[in-house]
Structures are given as structure tokens and as C-alpha cells.
């Protein structure tokens, strides 16, 4: 049996993890396998969609909210991979803490849970095309998500400057000394 065809064992998994986390001879680690890394660096492809589409598709992540007569579901969708994470009042752990699964308290708590899951998975910015009436339950859900650390404005994609461009923007992956606040020395 060839090595590639052998069943996966814990020893092989441990060996692969050790191989990926050890420092190589040139001072770098193995390749980055984080699929969201290029989005965090603002250099990943962001689809534009068609100019007649409403709402447009120029986003990496977007918030979608589904409401039924009994439950509320909020999900974060990636433009390419579909639903990344979601929270719903039909989940047992959330439903057990609520009096009703579609009242204002349910919307607010669903917003808290969704924001916590977003921050745990590393999603801090997304777009929101949901139109809500000020003061409504939906508006309170959106405000709760924002208050808990998720921004509804994605940064613009970094455009590589051409040689003839007069102004060159700072690269998002570089940190200049002017932007760093150093603690005072004694």
C-alpha cells in the first residue's frame, strides 16, 4: 500500500502538524492555509457583479436575516463559499434562554450571539443590505451586532498602483513607524 493511500492515523496527523509548525531553514514557517488571509490584507478578489443588480455584490461577507412566524435566523455569507456561520432562535441552546423565539429580546440576544461567533471566527467587517425601520426589532438586532464589535463597512480592496500614479497608498500589510504608538521610556 502506498503512503498516500494509507488510512489517516493520529501519528500521521501529528507528524503533519509538527511539519507545518516548525521553523524552516530560511526563517519562515510553512505556507499559510488561512482562506480569509487575503481578505484581511485587502488584496483578495472582490466581485463587482452587474451594475444593474440591486443590491450589488461587491462584498466579501454579508449579513442575511431570515424571519418566519416562529423563528429568526441570522447568517453571514461569503460571496464564494456561501454560509460561513449562522445563529438562529431555533437552536436549542438559544431557545432555552428565551421566553419567546421572535420577540424583541430574541432579536437582541440573537445579535449578541451572532456578533460573538463572528468575532471568534475572525470576521470583524461585513456588509449589511438589510433595510429596517428605525426602532423595529430588526433595527435592534443590527445595532446590537454593531455594538458588540462588528462593523458593517468593509474596507476597499487595495489597488496596486501603476508606475504613472502620482500618489501611492500605504500597503495594508506594512506598518510604518509613524503609525505605531510607542510607550514612553523611563
Buried (B, 14 or more C-beta within 10 A) or exposed (E): EEEEEEEEEEEEEEEEEEEEEEEEEEEEEEEEEEEBEEBBEBBBEBEEEEEEEEEBBBBBBBBBBEBEEEBBBBBBBBBEEEEBBBBBBEBEEBBEEBEEBBEEBBBBBBBBBBBBBBEEEEBBBBBBEBEBEEEEBBBBBBBBBBEBEBEBEBEEBBEEEEEEEEEEEEBEEEEEEEEEEEEEEE
